[in-house]
Amino acid sequence: MDWKLGYGSLALGISLLASEPLSVELERVEVSQERYIAPTMQTYETVYTGSEVSQKGMELSGARAKSSVYEAAGILPGVQVESVENNGLGIEQSNVRIRGVKSSLGALSVEGIPNYGGNPIGPRDYLYDMENMESLSLYKGAIPGDIGTGVGSRGGAITLHPKWAKEKSGVEFSQGVGSHGYTRSYLRLDSGSLGGSGTRASGSFSYTDAEKWKGEGDLGGRKNGNITLVQPLGEKGSLKLWANHNDQDSHLYRGLSYAQASDLNANARLDYNDQKTGVAATDINYYDYNRGEYQNDDYLAVFDYALSDSLKLSFKPYYSNEDTQVYQGVTSGGGRVQKRTRDIERKGVIGELGGEFLGVKSLLGYHYEESDMNVYTQNYAITGQTLSYRGYGVLATTGATKIHSPYLKLSTQSGNWRYQAGMKYFRFEDSDSEGYVSSTTAPYGLNRASDLDREGKVHDLWVPTLGVAYDISESWQAYASYGKGFIRPYSYMPLMNTYQNNRAAFIAAGVSAKDLFDGYRIEKSDNFDLGIRYRGESFEVAPTLFYGRHQNLLTNISDDRVIVGGKPISYQQNIGKATSYGVELELNAFVSEDWTLFFNPTYTRMTYDEDLSYQGSVMGVKGKQVVDTPEWMFRAGAIYTYGAWELAPALRYLGNRYGDSTHSEKIDSHLLADVRLSYLRPKFYQGSSLKLSLEVNNLFDKKYISVINASDDARNGSATYYVGAPRSVMLSVALGF
């Protein structure tokens, strides 16, 4: 695939195992080193507004990047990855922020087609084998309109570029083993072009498993299958088909309170109980009552056809289905187990018409999606050694929701100047919902509850983007961009839980669920980037200043109409405002043919503009750093090659953070060291290739808090903390034919 590097175009040459070698073609700056990160843009654009990570760049994050998109993107500045595991298997118990904004409020797409779900809202980053991707692109400020953003883009947008079926037949196989019972097997077969039709297909399968590094339980097995088919349609078009299946069962890790997190020597290995006691309040912490079953199937097609030399038609239909159940012990009712079910079906299409006329590149597109999200909870009493059904918790019927999103992009170049502009209209049509409650006696049937109803609403906004760049010289370029980020209303289940758990008080005050949802709006942000890039033979540097204004943030308010326990009740509404600014730096130094150094630091300030309230009391948060957002973080490392050997030591630093908005729960900074040693024989035996890799993560076995699970406006005592994984060792062998 073509890589956009600097301000010329580069087809990046990387040959991994049986991958086809790609040619290197530079318009201006001659550089021979492999690139791990490069500036990128979407088609029909002239200004680089994103960063792309190559397969080689993803390898720097080790085994954890093979099954987690966010871990694969973690090398980039501005990306804050917090994980409970070193192997990428900690489903939905990790946390990622991009420039201080949760990645769950952002977008993830394959070929521009969105992937997301509900409860929690946002992307499912664990669905793919990253060995099946050529690269990934991340846009943090101005998000190109032709990337399907799904629920929104306030937390940035990642798009994945699949490794489509190759023209030459081949086999790739790898096997990894490691600490805590880790094992991963991966196999990919490519048919190559078949006969005169040019048809080619690929199929891959992987199985990954590991034990939890503390407590009882497993993180898998994770089973993943992927199929691609490429059919050329003469000289003017092609049809590509892509299918992905992911199935994983996983036990959860137990979170810590702040008091426990403050004494890791005593609590680092505290986890769920491995035995039942028969006491409900204790058995909510039994490990097998805290687990998830996750299954996702995704299908897409890409039809491209050249109507003329200057006009191209693209058509991308897709279908996605999620079937997930998560069991967790909860304290309510003296202790019980709650099952959260996600039955989500999405289908849609993206159509585009693009071309170049009189020196202006233009793209006109339309994205339509219809989704059916059935998300609900069911309760189970702990009766001795068994679970007994006790009816539904939150249940509300919903119809199909719809997204309509036309967009237009224009770009051109004049002399050393490059310009682009885009406009996208986003319209989310939410459906009506009817509420039900379970009866309190067997068989726990459902009864209508009209006070739990809410009306369908339309949420829409215009999403502009602008970009300009100036080529100062063959090596230097200055650029600036603007883009609006957004996310449609979310967090429905917590609002419904608050209402249902305090239903009598709401009814007495004459407040319905509909009244609460009337305060939901689209979150939005205005994002500005200003930067400069230098690309030479000995080093590359790209500092970026960023600034953002965030509005309608989902934030707790106090409602004086509804009194519970003598205090006004609190719930979230879209009223918050925040300001962010900072600087990111991408720095690569090519010291010699054998040595490459990289240093990617980020400084971020993100603060609320006003104080908040909770249960009638003012929380003094104005001007304080948002929860779980360090001011400083960086990724740094070196790559040393000696013949067939490669040594890659790396550092990961995360600065001080807070688990609550008033800054009474401080989590200290941590610095982790990793190292990878690889041996590569491109010509091993009769055209095959061999690669051996040894990686050690958290080399010095540091105890630290990795994940802070809390809302941005979290009050004291509401956050949950998760310990980062200890030292782990993994060995893998890969063969290509």
C-alpha positions in Angstrom: 0.0 0.0 0.0 1.1 3.6 -0.5 2.5 5.4 2.4 2.4 9.2 2.6 5.7 10.3 4.1 6.8 13.8 4.4 5.4 15.8 1.6 6.2 13.4 -1.2 4.7 10.0 -1.6 6.4 6.9 -0.4 5.6 3.3 -1.0 7.1 1.8 2.1 9.3 -1.3 1.6 8.9 -3.9 4.3 9.2 -7.6 3.8 8.0 -9.7 6.7 7.9 -13.4 6.4 5.9 -14.3 3.3 4.8 -10.7 2.8 5.3 -9.3 -0.7 8.2 -6.8 -0.8 7.0 -3.3 -1.7 9.0 -0.8 -3.7 10.5 2.4 -2.3 9.8 5.5 -4.4 10.5 9.0 -2.9 9.8 12.2 -4.7 12.2 14.3 -2.7 14.1 13.1 0.3 16.1 9.9 -0.2 15.9 7.7 2.9 16.7 4.0 3.1 15.6 3.2 6.7 12.4 1.4 7.4 9.7 3.6 8.8 7.7 2.8 11.9 5.6 5.9 11.9 4.8 8.2 9.0 2.4 11.1 8.3 -0.6 10.0 6.4 -3.7 11.3 4.7 -6.9 9.8 3.2 -7.5 9.7 -0.6 -8.4 12.9 -2.3 -6.5 15.0 0.3 -3.3 17.0 0.1 -2.5 17.8 3.8 -1.3 15.2 6.2 -3.5 15.2 9.3 -2.8 11.7 10.7 0.0 9.3 11.6 0.3 5.8 10.3 2.0 2.8 12.0 3.5 0.2 9.8 3.6 -3.6 10.5 7.2 -3.0 11.7 6.0 -0.3 14.0 3.3 -2.6 15.5 5.9 -5.2 16.1 7.7 -2.8 18.5 4.7 -3.3 20.9 5.2 -7.0 20.9 2.7 -9.8 21.5 0.1 -7.5 23.1 -0.3 -5.7 19.7 -1.3 -8.9 17.9 -4.8 -8.9 19.3 -5.4 -5.3 20.4 -5.6 -2.4 18.0 -4.9 0.2 20.8 -1.8 -1.6 21.9 -0.6 -1.6 18.2 -1.2 2.2 18.2 0.5 2.7 21.5 3.8 3.8 20.1 2.3 7.0 18.8 2.5 10.2 20.9 -0.8 11.3 22.4 -2.0 7.7 22.9 -2.2 6.7 26.5 -2.7 2.9 26.8 -3.4 1.4 30.2 -3.6 -2.4 30.3 -4.2 -5.1 32.9 -2.2 -7.6 30.7 1.0 -7.8 28.7 -0.6 -10.1 26.1 -3.6 -8.0 24.8 -6.2 -10.3 26.1 -7.7 -8.1 28.8 -11.1 -7.5 27.1 -12.8 -4.2 28.1 -10.7 -3.9 31.3 -8.1 -1.7 29.6 -8.3 2.0 29.2 -7.1 4.3 26.4 -7.1 8.0 26.1 -6.1 10.1 23.1 -5.0 13.6 24.0 -6.9 13.2 27.3 -10.2 12.0 25.7 -11.3 8.4 26.2 -10.9 6.3 23.1 -14.4 4.9 23.7 -15.6 8.3 22.6 -13.7 7.9 19.3 -13.9 5.8 16.1 -12.4 2.6 14.8 -12.9 1.5 11.3 -11.8 -1.0 8.7 -11.4 0.6 5.3 -13.4 3.5 6.7 -16.3 1.2 7.8 -17.1 1.8 11.5 -16.8 -0.8 14.3 -18.6 0.0 17.6 -21.1 -1.2 20.1 -23.0 -0.1 23.2 -22.6 -0.7 27.0 -19.8 0.3 26.9 -20.1 2.7 24.0 -17.4 2.8 21.4 -15.0 0.6 19.4 -14.3 -3.1 20.0 -10.5 -3.1 19.6 -10.0 -6.8 20.4 -11.7 -8.2 17.3 -8.8 -8.5 14.9 -5.6 -10.4 14.3 -3.2 -7.5 13.6 -1.0 -9.8 11.5 -3.8 -9.4 8.9 -3.3 -5.6 8.7 -0.8 -3.8 6.6 -0.9 -0.8 8.9 -3.2 1.5 10.9 -3.8 5.2 10.7 -4.7 7.5 13.6 -6.3 11.0 13.2 -6.4 13.0 16.5 -7.6 16.4 15.4 -9.1 16.9 12.0 -10.9 13.6 11.1 -11.4 13.0 7.4 -15.1 12.9 6.4 -14.8 9.6 4.6 -13.9 7.7 7.8 -17.1 6.2 9.1 -17.1 7.5 12.7 -20.0 5.4 14.0 -21.0 7.1 17.3 -18.4 9.9 17.0 -14.8 11.1 16.8 -14.2 13.2 19.9 -11.6 10.6 21.0 -9.9 10.5 17.6 -10.3 8.0 14.7 -8.3 4.9 13.9 -8.7 3.2 10.5 -7.2 -0.2 9.7 -5.8 -1.2 6.3 -6.3 -4.9 5.7 -3.7 -7.2 4.2 -5.8 -8.3 1.3 -5.3 -11.6 -0.5 -1.9 -11.5 -2.2 -1.1 -12.1 -5.9 1.5 -14.8 -4.9 0.6 -17.9 -3.0 2.1 -18.3 0.4 1.8 -19.6 3.9 2.5 -17.8 7.2 2.6 -19.6 10.5 3.7 -18.5 13.9 3.6 -20.0 17.4 4.1 -18.1 20.6 4.5 -19.3 24.2 5.1 -17.4 27.4 4.5 -16.6 31.0 1.2 -17.4 32.8 0.3 -20.1 30.3 0.3 -17.8 27.3 0.1 -19.5 23.9 -0.8 -18.1 20.5 -1.0 -20.0 17.2 -1.6 -18.2 13.9 -1.9 -19.6 10.4 -2.6 -17.7 7.1 -2.9 -19.2 3.6 -2.9 -17.2 0.4 -4.0 -18.8 -2.8 -2.3 -16.3 -5.1 -3.9 -15.3 -8.4 -5.9 -18.2 -9.9 -5.9 -18.6 -13.7 -6.7 -15.8 -16.0 -9.4 -14.3 -13.8 -6.9 -12.9 -11.3 -9.1 -14.2 -8.4 -7.2 -14.6 -5.2 -8.2 -15.5 -1.7 -6.7 -15.7 1.8 -7.8 -17.3 5.0 -6.4 -17.1 8.5 -7.1 -18.6 11.9 -5.6 -18.0 15.3 -6.0 -19.4 18.8 -4.8 -17.4 21.8 -5.0 -18.3 25.5 -3.5 -17.5 28.8 -4.1 -17.8 32.5 -4.7 -14.6 34.5 -1.5 -13.5 36.1 -3.2 -13.3 39.5 -6.2 -15.1 40.9 -8.1 -18.0 39.4 -9.4 -17.9 35.8 -8.4 -17.8 32.1 -8.3 -15.0 29.5 -9.3 -17.3 26.6 -9.4 -19.1 24.5 -9.7 -16.5 21.9 -10.6 -17.8 18.5 -10.3 -15.6 15.4 -10.9 -16.4 11.7 -10.5 -14.1 8.8 -11.2 -14.5 5.0 -10.5 -12.1 2.2 -11.3 -12.4 -1.5 -10.1 -10.1 -4.3 -11.7 -10.2 -7.8 -10.3 -7.9 -10.5 -13.1 -6.6 -12.8 -11.1 -6.0 -16.0 -8.8 -3.0 -16.0 -11.3 -0.6 -14.5 -12.5 -2.2 -11.3 -12.3 -4.7 -8.5 -14.4 -6.3 -5.8 -13.0 -7.2 -2.4 -14.8 -9.2 0.2 -13.7 -9.4 3.9 -15.1 -11.5 6.8 -13.9 -11.6 10.4 -15.1 -13.8 13.3 -13.9 -13.3 16.9 -15.0 -15.5 19.8 -13.5 -15.2 23.3 -14.4 -16.2 26.9 -12.6 -14.4 29.6 -12.5 -14.1 33.4 -12.3 -10.6 34.8 -9.7 -9.0 37.1 -10.9 -7.6 40.4 -10.4 -3.8 40.8 -9.0 -2.1 43.9 -10.2 0.8 46.0 -8.0 3.8 46.3 -6.9 2.6 49.8 -5.9 -0.8 48.4 -4.2 0.8 45.4 -2.1 2.9 47.8 -0.5 -0.2 49.3 0.5 -2.4 46.4 2.9 -4.4 48.5 -0.1 -5.8 50.3 -2.7 -5.7 47.6 -1.1 -6.1 44.1 -2.3 -9.7 43.9 -5.7 -9.3 45.5 -8.3 -10.8 43.1 -11.5 -12.7 43.0 -12.1 -15.7 45.3 -11.4 -19.2 44.0 -14.0 -20.8 46.3 -17.6 -20.3 47.1 -18.6 -19.7 50.7 -22.4 -19.8 50.5 -22.6 -16.2 51.8 -24.0 -14.0 49.0 -22.2 -10.8 50.2 -18.9 -12.7 49.9 -19.6 -14.8 46.8 -20.2 -11.8 44.6 -16.4 -11.9 44.5 -16.3 -15.6 43.3 -14.2 -15.6 40.1 -16.6 -17.6 38.0 -19.4 -15.1 38.8 -17.2 -12.4 37.1 -16.6 -13.3 33.5 -17.6 -12.5 29.9 -18.5 -14.3 26.8 -17.8 -12.2 23.6 -18.7 -13.1 20.0 -18.5 -10.7 17.0 -18.9 -11.2 13.3 -18.2 -8.6 10.7 -18.6 -8.6 6.9 -17.8 -6.0 4.3 -17.3 -5.5 0.6 -15.4 -2.9 -1.3 -16.4 -2.3 -4.9 -14.3 0.1 -6.9 -14.9 1.1 -10.5 -13.3 3.8 -12.8 -16.1 5.5 -14.7 -13.4 7.4 -16.6 -9.8 8.5 -16.3 -10.8 11.1 -13.8 -13.9 9.7 -12.1 -14.1 6.8 -9.7 -17.1 5.1 -8.0 -16.8 3.2 -4.7 -19.4 1.2 -2.9 -19.0 -0.4 0.6 -21.9 -2.4 2.1 -21.3 -4.0 5.5 -22.9 -6.1 8.2 -21.9 -6.5 11.9 -23.3 -8.6 14.7 -22.3 -8.7 18.4 -23.5 -11.3 20.9 -22.0 -10.8 24.4 -22.9 -11.6 28.0 -20.9 -10.3 30.9 -21.5 -11.6 34.5 -20.5 -9.5 37.5 -21.1 -9.6 41.2 -22.9 -6.5 42.6 -23.5 -5.4 46.1 -27.2 -4.4 45.7 -29.8 -6.5 47.4 -27.3 -7.9 49.8 -25.2 -9.4 47.0 -26.2 -10.8 43.7 -24.9 -11.5 40.2 -26.0 -9.3 37.3 -25.8 -10.4 33.6 -25.4 -7.7 31.0 -26.4 -8.8 27.5 -25.5 -7.0 24.3 -27.3 -8.2 21.2 -26.3 -5.7 18.6 -26.9 -5.8 14.8 -25.6 -3.1 12.5 -25.9 -2.9 8.7 -25.0 0.0 6.4 -23.4 1.2 3.2 -20.9 3.9 2.2 -21.1 5.2 -1.4 -18.5 7.6 -2.9 -17.8 9.4 -6.1 -14.4 10.9 -6.5 -12.1 12.5 -9.1 -9.9 15.3 -10.0 -11.0 18.3 -12.2 -8.9 21.4 -13.1 -6.4 20.5 -10.4 -9.0 20.1 -7.7 -9.4 16.7 -6.0 -13.0 16.1 -4.8 -14.9 13.4 -3.1 -18.6 13.2 -2.5 -19.9 10.5 -0.3 -22.9 9.2 1.8 -22.9 7.0 4.8 -26.1 5.2 5.9 -26.4 2.8 8.8 -29.2 1.1 10.6 -28.6 -0.5 14.0 -30.6 -2.6 16.4 -29.1 -2.5 19.9 -30.7 -4.7 22.5 -28.8 -4.0 25.7 -30.3 -5.2 29.0 -29.5 -6.6 32.5 -30.8 -9.7 34.3 -30.4 -10.5 38.0 -29.5 -13.7 39.8 -29.7 -14.4 43.5 -26.8 -16.3 45.1 -28.6 -19.1 46.9 -26.0 -21.4 48.6 -23.8 -22.8 45.8 -26.1 -21.9 42.9 -27.6 -18.9 41.1 -31.4 -18.4 41.0 -33.0 -16.2 38.4 -34.7 -13.0 39.8 -35.9 -11.2 36.7 -34.7 -8.3 34.6 -32.9 -5.3 35.9 -33.1 -2.6 33.2 -35.1 -3.5 30.2 -36.4 -1.1 27.5 -37.5 -2.1 24.1 -35.9 -0.1 21.2 -36.4 0.1 17.5 -33.9 0.7 14.8 -31.6 3.7 15.1 -30.3 5.3 11.9 -27.3 7.3 10.8 -27.4 9.6 7.7 -24.1 11.2 6.9 -23.3 12.9 3.6 -19.9 14.5 3.2 -17.8 16.4 0.7 -14.0 16.9 0.5 -12.0 19.3 -1.7 -8.3 19.7 -2.0 -5.7 21.3 -4.2 -2.1 22.3 -4.5 -0.6 25.6 -5.8 3.2 25.9 -5.9 4.4 25.1 -2.4 1.0 25.5 -0.8 -1.5 22.7 -0.2 -5.1 23.2 0.8 -8.1 21.1 1.7 -11.5 21.5 3.2 -14.4 19.2 4.0 -17.9 19.2 5.4 -19.8 16.4 6.9 -23.4 16.3 8.1 -24.1 13.8 10.9 -27.7 12.9 11.7 -28.5 10.3 14.4 -32.1 9.2 14.5 -32.7 7.6 17.9 -35.7 5.3 18.4 -38.6 5.3 20.8 -38.3 3.1 23.9 -40.9 1.4 26.1 -40.0 0.6 29.7 -40.7 -2.6 31.6 -40.0 -3.8 35.2 -39.9 -7.3 36.5 -42.4 -8.6 38.9 -41.0 -9.4 42.4 -42.3 -13.0 42.5 -41.7 -16.0 40.3 -41.8 -16.4 37.4 -40.6 -12.8 37.4 -42.6 -11.7 34.4 -42.4 -8.2 32.8 -44.8 -5.4 33.5 -45.2 -2.1 31.5 -43.8 0.9 33.2 -44.7 4.0 31.2 -42.6 6.3 33.4 -39.5 4.5 32.0 -40.5 5.3 28.4 -38.5 7.8 26.3 -39.3 9.3 22.9 -37.1 9.0 19.9 -35.1 12.1 19.1 -33.0 13.4 16.2 -29.5 14.6 17.0 -27.5 16.3 14.3 -24.6 18.7 13.6 -22.3 19.9 10.8 -18.7 18.6 11.0 -16.2 20.9 9.1 -12.5 20.2 8.5 -9.8 22.6 7.1 -6.1 22.0 6.4 -3.2 24.0 4.9 0.4 23.1 4.5 3.5 24.9 3.1 6.6 23.2 1.7 9.4 25.3 3.0 12.0 23.3 1.3 12.6 19.7 0.2 13.0 18.7 3.9 10.7 21.1 5.8 7.0 21.5 5.8 4.7 23.6 8.1 1.0 22.8 8.5 -2.2 23.7 10.3 -5.6 22.0 10.6 -8.9 22.4 12.2 -11.6 19.8 12.8 -14.8 19.4 14.8 -15.1 16.2 16.9 -18.3 14.8 18.3 -20.0 11.9 19.9 -23.8 11.2 19.8 -25.6 10.7 23.1 -24.4 7.6 25.1 -24.4 6.2 28.6 -28.1 5.2 28.5 -27.8 2.3 30.9 -26.3 4.2 33.9 -29.0 6.9 33.6 -31.7 4.2 33.5 -30.1 2.4 36.5 -30.2 5.6 38.5 -33.8 6.2 37.7 -34.9 2.6 38.3 -33.0 2.3 41.6 -34.7 5.5 42.8 -37.9 5.1 41.0 -40.2 5.9 43.9 -38.5 9.3 44.5 -38.6 10.2 40.8 -42.3 9.4 40.6 -43.0 11.4 43.7 -41.3 14.4 42.3 -43.1 14.0 38.9 -39.9 13.3 37.0 -39.9 10.6 34.3 -37.1 8.9 32.5 -38.0 11.0 29.5 -37.3 14.2 31.4 -33.8 12.9 32.2 -33.1 12.0 28.5 -34.3 15.4 27.4 -31.0 16.7 28.8 -28.9 14.5 26.5 -27.0 16.3 23.7 -24.2 15.6 21.2 -20.8 16.2 22.8 -18.6 18.3 20.5 -15.1 19.7 20.3 -13.2 22.2 18.2 -9.7 20.9 17.6 -6.7 22.9 16.2 -3.3 21.6 15.2 -0.2 23.5 14.3 3.1 21.8 13.4 6.2 21.4 11.4 7.9 18.4 10.0 11.5 17.8 9.0 12.6 14.6 7.2 16.2 14.0 6.4 18.6 11.2 6.0 19.9 11.2 9.6 16.8 12.1 11.5 13.1 13.1 11.4 11.2 15.4 13.8 7.6 16.4 13.9 6.4 18.6 16.8 2.7 19.4 16.9 0.9 22.0 19.1 -2.8 21.1 19.7 -5.7 23.0 21.3 -9.3 21.9 21.9 -12.5 23.3 23.2 -14.9 20.7 24.4 -18.7 21.3 25.0 -21.8 19.4 26.1 -19.7 16.9 28.1 -21.6 14.3 30.0 -21.4 15.6 33.6 -23.1 15.0 36.9 -25.7 17.5 38.1 -27.7 17.8 41.3 -31.5 17.7 40.9 -33.2 19.5 43.8 -36.6 18.1 42.7 -35.6 14.5 43.7 -34.5 14.0 47.2 -32.9 10.7 48.3 -31.5 10.2 51.7 -32.0 13.8 52.5 -29.9 15.0 49.5 -30.7 16.0 45.9 -30.1 13.1 43.6 -27.3 13.3 41.0 -27.2 12.0 37.4 -25.4 12.9 34.2 -26.5 15.5 31.7 -24.6 17.1 28.7 -23.6 20.4 30.3 -19.8 20.2 30.9 -17.1 22.3 29.3 -13.4 21.7 29.1 -10.3 23.1 27.5 -7.2 21.1 26.3 -3.9 22.0 24.9 -0.4 20.5 24.6 2.4 19.4 22.4 3.3 16.1 20.8 6.6 15.1 19.3 7.6 12.3 16.9 11.4 12.0 16.7 13.4 9.3 14.9 17.2 9.4 14.6 19.0 7.1 12.2 22.4 7.1 13.9 23.9 4.6 11.5 22.8 1.7 9.3 22.6 -0.4 12.5 21.1 2.0 15.0 17.7 3.8 15.1 16.4 5.7 18.0 12.9 7.0 18.6 11.4 9.3 21.2 7.7 10.2 21.2 6.7 12.4 24.2 3.4 14.2 24.9 2.5 17.1 27.2 -1.3 17.4 27.8 -3.3 19.9 29.8 -7.0 19.1 29.9 -9.2 20.9 32.5 -12.8 21.6 33.3 -13.9 25.2 32.7 -16.3 25.3 35.6 -16.9 23.7 39.0 -19.3 20.8 39.2 -22.0 19.7 41.7 -22.9 16.3 43.3 -25.8 15.7 45.6 -26.1 19.4 46.3 -22.4 20.0 47.1 -20.0 22.0 44.9 -17.0 20.1 43.6 -14.1 22.4 43.1 -12.7 21.1 39.8 -12.3 24.2 37.8 -8.8 24.4 36.3 -7.9 20.9 37.6 -6.5 18.2 35.3 -9.2 15.8 34.1 -9.3 12.4 35.8 -6.7 9.8 34.6 -4.9 12.2 32.3 -1.1 12.7 33.0 0.5 15.9 31.9 3.6 14.0 30.7 4.0 10.7 29.0 6.4 9.2 26.4 7.4 6.1 24.5 11.1 5.8 23.7 13.5 3.1 22.5 16.2 2.0 20.2 16.6 -0.6 17.4 20.0 -2.2 16.9 20.6 -4.6 14.0 23.7 -6.9 13.7 23.5 -9.2 10.8 20.3 -11.3 11.2 19.9 -10.1 14.8 17.8 -7.2 16.0 17.7 -5.8 19.6 14.9 -3.4 20.6 14.9 -2.0 24.1 12.0 0.4 24.9 10.6 2.6 27.7 7.0 3.5 28.6 6.4 6.4 30.9 3.1 7.6 32.3 3.1 10.7 34.6 1.1 11.4 37.8 -2.7 11.0 37.4 -5.7 11.4 39.6 -8.7 9.0 40.1 -11.1 11.7 41.1 -11.9 15.2 39.8 -11.0 17.0 43.0 -7.5 15.5 43.0 -7.6 13.7 46.4 -6.7 10.3 44.9 -3.3 10.6 43.4 -1.6 7.8 41.4 2.1 8.1 41.0 4.0 8.0 37.7 5.6 4.8 36.5 8.4 4.0 34.0 8.4 0.5 32.5 11.2 -1.1 30.5 10.6 -3.7 27.7 13.1 -5.5 25.5 12.8 -7.6 22.3 15.4 -9.8 20.7 14.8 -11.1 17.2 16.6 -13.3 14.7 15.5 -13.2 11.0 16.5 -15.4 8.2 14.7 -14.2 5.0 16.0 -17.1 3.0 15.9 -20.0 5.4 15.1 -23.1 3.4 14.0 -23.3 -0.2 12.5 -19.8 -0.3 11.0 -19.9 3.2 11.7 -17.4 5.9 12.3 -17.9 9.7 12.0 -15.4 12.5 12.6 -16.1 16.2 11.6 -13.5 18.8 12.1 -13.2 22.5 10.4 -10.4 24.4 10.4 -9.4 28.1 7.8 -6.9 29.2 8.1 -4.9 32.5 11.7 -6.1 32.6 12.3 -4.9 36.2 9.0 -6.4 37.5 7.6 -3.0 38.8 4.4 -2.9 40.8 2.2 -0.1 39.5 -1.4 1.0 38.8 -2.1 0.8 35.1 -5.8 1.3 34.7 -8.0 3.9 36.3 -11.7 3.1 35.6 -13.6 6.4 36.3 -15.6 9.0 34.6 -14.0 12.4 33.9 -16.1 14.0 36.7 -15.6 11.1 39.2 -16.0 12.1 42.8 -13.8 10.8 45.7 -14.2 7.0 46.2 -15.9 6.2 42.9 -12.9 5.1 40.9 -11.7 1.5 40.5 -8.0 0.8 40.1 -6.3 -2.1 38.3 -2.8 -3.3 38.8 -0.5 -3.6 35.8 0.9 -7.0 34.8 4.2 -8.1 36.3 7.2 -9.2 34.3 6.4 -11.5 31.5 8.5 -13.5 29.0 7.3 -14.6 25.6 9.0 -16.6 22.8 7.7 -16.9 19.3 8.7 -18.6 16.1 7.4 -17.6 12.7 7.7 -19.3 9.3 6.8 -18.1 5.9 6.7 -20.1 2.6 
